[in-house]
Amino acid sequence: MRKQLPKDRIKNFNEVALGMSEEEALKEACRCLFCKKPKCSANCPVEIDIPGFINAIKNKKFSEAIKIIKEKNNLPGVCGRVCPQENQCEGVCALNVKDKPINIGALERFAADWENKNKKARPEYAEAVSKDGLKKKKVAVIGSGPAGLTCAGDLARVGYSVTVFEALHAAGGVLVYGIPEFRLPKEIVKKEVGYLKSLGVEVRTNFIVGINATLKELFAEGYEGVFIGTGAGLPSFMNIPGENLNRVYSSNELLTRANLMKAYLFPEYDTPINIGKKVAVVGGGNTAMDSARVSLRLGAEKVYIVYRRSEKEMPARNEEVGNAKEEGVEFLMLTLPKKISGDDKGFVKSMECVKMELGEPDLSGRRRPVVIDGSEFILDVDTVIVAIGQSPNPVFLKATPELELGKWDKIVINPETQSTNIKGVYAGGDATYGDDTVIAAMGAGKRAAKAIDKYLST
Amino acid sequence: MFKIISNKKLAPQIFKMEIEAELVARKASAGQFVMIRIDDKGERIPLTIAGIDGKKITIVYQVAGVSTYKLTKKKEGEALQDVVGPLGHKTETKDIGTVCCVGGGVGIAELYPVAKAYRSAGNKVIVIIGARNKELVIFKDELSKVSDEMFVTTDDGSDGEKGFVSGVLKRLVDSGKKIDLVYAVGPAIMMKVTANLTRPYAIKTLASLNSILVDGTGMCGSCRVEVGGETKFACVDGPEFDAHKVNFEELMARQLLFKEQEKHACKIRGILQ
């Protein structure tokens, strides 16, 4: 897929990947072998009929293509952009044996973008909603991220009256506060949320379940099923000296300021961000890559990724690592921060690190990094972004002591149905264990919707 | 959208706004705050709830930058884009004896619901408020109604006694007055001085911190502050903390993180700082 050139794109927040033209999409669709037993669909967490929609594109039936996708996926414009297709559909494509796989993500995006350009939110989907009188029951969805939106959409389509409660002022969860504009334009999220609203989903922003209403109060108000998709909104820090200095940010803060609050348009928008010239981003996941690339676009001259293991162990997608490298981000692997030093005004002046080497595999199967004694060095940076992970946001969980939590305060669920220990209450996404990508969260939302429908229909 | 019931000037650069926010009002208590966003381009700013009445909440704000300046231009009948809350822990107001409530600047308004709550819990309430001059002394009538004793200080002596709130507090403590709890809200430096004053007397002291926030729900960590050697988030762990354990130097340094940006934004909009 065509991309903006690195030298240009680091100066703007516009989308990096430019999408396929109709000609390119047709050509790509023609490469599909249309396998009898398509592994791609079997490996899609939301079970899209992939050969089906590719065939529709091949036959220039774009409207049909998006319809096939939307039978399973309420957020095609999002998934076409941010799914790790290389581990899912594209990873098992039969063409991998001899050639490169079909670019399924780009084709999905093409279909979604085609619809956005050619039609408004389509009411004919709403008409497909079941009018089954038995299903007029109310369901509450807590959190409007990918898990919640998927669950809400699927339930609305079979006739439930669904309300999504969102604590922030905009719907989308991590899609609006976390993933940067240049990977996922917020206009796309807005349109896909608009589509869910056209299915009858009500979205209530500025509503914090746990504060404005407790779980018990939701049931008392007539909600009969609840899905919890509250995400991983509590940033982890390293607990090293100097972490509260000015210009040390959690990736959550940097990204929320830049993405949700549009600090890159300051002072036209009112939210500021204070980024220095030399930035160290600590961590090796997609959030670290996003933070590094946002820092460049906010004017940093030098950006480092500081990661304690080697590049092979980095959880970030290869594509994102590649994008960051193309843009000039320097990767300091096998490096562990020890201490951040500040100036007399309390701003970051430098970060002391130590080199690591890989030892024996740990419980996660990755080789454990071990400190090399005497390898301390000073990294000359004036900004540090901590992107080492998040744990579930505690606001709702603390107000809901009856909910069973497991390791790292993640909600304990039955992985087949997403049900929690409370009757009628289901959970998925980053508030539970393991759903660490947008599409995994959506898969969980989908399973929960099926289970909630079953629970409320019997 | 959240309808503005009124927006009145109380003192130079200090305004009081009443907003219709039923969801917030229904659950709000003394000591809690809301996050507001004025319009589509607005930032999320924290404001302490200074009053709750039916579906209405009251906020009192001082012009400190672009957002608060924009707030002054909002008229009755217009609306704020977003209001969410109540956030933070509520003030625990058991009957503990005598509570001395200390407020400075715009913190005086924030002191009002707290003093009221302590009094209705059965405490004897002493209020000490301070401002630069007479014009800036706000909420005097309201506070006098919810206190057993009240002291006013001004830097120039134009109202009450000349000096700072700490002077009165020290005098009370030194005179042997029994004070079981001191509650401080106002500029960080005032809260720091208050904490330093009560520490040697081992009088339990709470401070309501005014950190920089973004989401206000524990998501970003912008408001982190060292309390008793541990990092806490003012939004979800506070905003009240044991003042003797708060690292006020760190709080004050962190409050200046965006000073240059704010200056710039004010300058290009022609807002005098």
Interface residues (C-beta under 8 A of the other chain):
Chain A: A167 L168 H169 Y177 T205 N206 F207 I208 I211 N212 G233 L234 P235 F237 N239 E243 N244 L245 N246 R247 Y249 S250 N252 E253 T256 R257 M261 K262 F266 P267 E268 Y269 D270 T271 P272 I273 N274 K345 G346 N393 P394 V395
Chain B: L23 V24 R26 K27 R37 I38 K41 G42 E43 R44 V66 S67 K70 Q81 D82 V83 V84 G85 P86 L87 V214 D215 T217 G218 M219 C220 G221 S222 R224 V225 E226 T231 V236 E249 E250 A253 R254 L256 L257 F258 E260 Q261 E262 H264 A265 I268 R269
